[in-house]
Amino acid sequence: MPAPTADDLLSLAVRHVNAGQSERAVSLCEHALAHQPPHAGVLQLLALLNLKRGFLGPAAEQAQASLALRPGHTATRQVAVDAWFQLALRHQDAREFEAAVAALRSVLQLAPELAEAEVNLGIVLQELGRVDEAMQAYCRAYKLREDTFGRIAHALAAPRVGRVWLRLDDLRADLRTSLQSSVSTV
């Protein structure tokens, strides 16, 4: 009897997921990856299962590996964005700011239109004392979605920034003009 293919194992794993047996599905996916060449579908399912289990690092890496085999795959891209963003938030909450920056940059590589990732990147860069880079991230966020202004203004009011706008309209104007020139601060 021939050994099951990666497609066979993926099909069986999906049946286990549908039957509420996620741990068995994880085992099947891991078995497929250990004994077969990398398979985009297996990697995607394993990433999704690990994301649901809270194993964010492996989920992000598996989604990236799946995307390397199947670039542009929408569902896998969404799993990767979710995993990297949640991993970034976990790092941010743990005050592991460099790791949060790396994870947020991974999010933005996959989803450059995600204003929330730009805002969080700005906050993390600000915490690292990299205020000019933070301002650039805030500007990109504001250009993507003007409703991020409140979060940006709140973040910039933090004591470590050292920049204060006397008028919120001045901050809006600075964000609109890409902050290419010097920022008008007091």
Secondary structure as GFF3:
##gff-version 3
##sequence-region A 1 186
A	DSSP	alpha_helix	6	18	.	.	.	ID=ss1
A	DSSP	alpha_helix	22	35	.	.	.	ID=ss2
A	DSSP	alpha_helix	40	53	.	.	.	ID=ss3
A	DSSP	alpha_helix	56	69	.	.	.	ID=ss4
A	DSSP	alpha_helix	74	93	.	.	.	ID=ss5
A	DSSP	alpha_helix	97	110	.	.	.	ID=ss6
A	DSSP	alpha_helix	115	127	.	.	.	ID=ss7
A	DSSP	alpha_helix	131	144	.	.	.	ID=ss8
A	DSSP	three_ten_helix	146	148	.	.	.	ID=ss9
A	DSSP	alpha_helix	149	156	.	.	.	ID=ss10
A	DSSP	alpha_helix	168	176	.	.	.	ID=ss11
###
